[in-house]
Amino acid sequence: MLSRPASPQDQPGATTPETPLVAPPPIEGAVRVGLLVPLSGANASLGQAMLNAAQMALFDWADERFEIVVHDTGDSPENALRAAEEAISDGAQLMLGPLLAQSVRAVTPTARVARVPVVAFSSDRAVAGEGAYILGFQPEAEVRRVVGYARSRGFARFAALAPDNDYGHAVVAALRQAAAGNAAVTQVQFYDPNATDFSDLVRRFANYDMRRQALLAQKKELEGREDEIAKRALARLEKLQTLGELPFDALLLPDGGQRLQSIAALLPFYDIDPAKIRMLGTGRWDQARLGAEPALVGGWYPAPPPQTRATFEQRYRQAFGAAPPRLATLAYDAGALAAILGRSEKGADFSPAALTQASGFAGSDGIFRLRADGGNERGLAVLQVLTNGTRVVSQAPESFGPSPN
């Protein structure tokens, strides 16, 4: 169990706080919150980092009455349900976590019966609602942000190369919605996320063979002529790979890691020219050394405000001696939200009205607010990829407008 801790900086070697199997009874007037994270199994290191981040939030925001009781969800929905039942038995008034969508789905009915809200770390909209709120970054909001910015800069014809999975289909659906009105989605192609060779995919997507044949046919026709106009036209064609414009001026690549690098490297080879086509990404582009791939340089993607994130990373590194994983901020923000709502003058208020207040909360990834439908909104910036880093081309908002709830 964690009450308001000593400063994490005072415990540089203590990255694994003791977690008793049975929590002691709460002190009178205490505000008790359950933290459900994987402290065993494949995600144990991530779970420990999220516990560390939650501890930072307690130090920053909690008063002496606030307690977090930690429960290990392991790798399975069954373990997550058992952890939720233990948290409820221990008197939790709010649950933070679990991490995985299937675990959220497992714990929500029990939490709803007990009237204990769940603020989970998943990004899957399908598990939101009925007392469960998700804090994870939602691809729909990311697409809406980057496409909205692209439209404001004059781009109106969008295409997408997306993985053939739930994430990819959610992104494409969001793209179609974001382009509605005076823009259009002109081309979409899905690919096997387990593939390793994307040459045929990009070749077909670029309509390379037809465009290449069009160029060769045009050159052959001009080569048979002797007039000066034909010679000048032929000289211009010598500089081209293909002939014919693509039906889009912005291309969404909602992937990351090696797949993104592999696909991007093939784009210029099949004459999808980054100098003419603006590359767009999602939060999966938020990774180091993205600009090492020249085809992505100049591209835009949505992300939390970089300085806010950098401040959290620096503090975490000072406290625990290592860089935090990307999702650690979710646990910090959830812990801060719980601590703030737990110190109300009239007592802890974890009601739907309090959790979804229109003003939202300021977190380690910028401002955010929970929605009545269980989703969330975040204040995202738009970043541009540079050869050696990124720059902000559209600042994240500092406050929200009227709530859509």
Sequence and secondary structure as in RCSB ss.txt:
>XXXX:A:sequence
MLSRPASPQDQPGATTPETPLVAPPPIEGAVRVGLLVPLSGANASLGQAMLNAAQMALFDWADERFEIVVHDTGD
SPENALRAAEEAISDGAQLMLGPLLAQSVRAVTPTARVARVPVVAFSSDRAVAGEGAYILGFQPEAEVRRVVGYA
RSRGFARFAALAPDNDYGHAVVAALRQAAAGNAAVTQVQFYDPNATDFSDLVRRFANYDMRRQALLAQKKELEGR
EDEIAKRALARLEKLQTLGELPFDALLLPDGGQRLQSIAALLPFYDIDPAKIRMLGTGRWDQARLGAEPALVGGW
YPAPPPQTRATFEQRYRQAFGAAPPRLATLAYDAGALAAILGRSEKGADFSPAALTQASGFAGSDGIFRLRADGG
NERGLAVLQVLTNGTRVVSQAPESFGPSPN
>XXXX:A:secstr
 EES S GGG TT  S    SS     TT EEEEEEE  SSTTHHHHHHHHHHHHHHHHHH  TTEEEEEEE TT
SHHHHHHHHHHHHHTT SEEE  SSHHHHHHHHHHHHHTT  EEE    GGG BTTEEE S  HHHHHHHHHHHH
HHTT  EEEEEEESSHHHHHHHHHHHHHTTTT EEEEEEEE TT S  HHHHHHHTTHHHHHHHHHHHHHHHHT 
 SHHHHHHHHHHTT S  S  S SEEE    HHHHHHHHHHHHHTT  TTTSEEE  GGG STTGGGSGGGTT E
EEES HHHHHHHHHHHHHHHSS   TTHHHHHHHHHHHHHHHT TTS   SHHHHT TT EEETTEEEEE TTS 
EEE  EEEEEETTEEEEEE   SS  S   
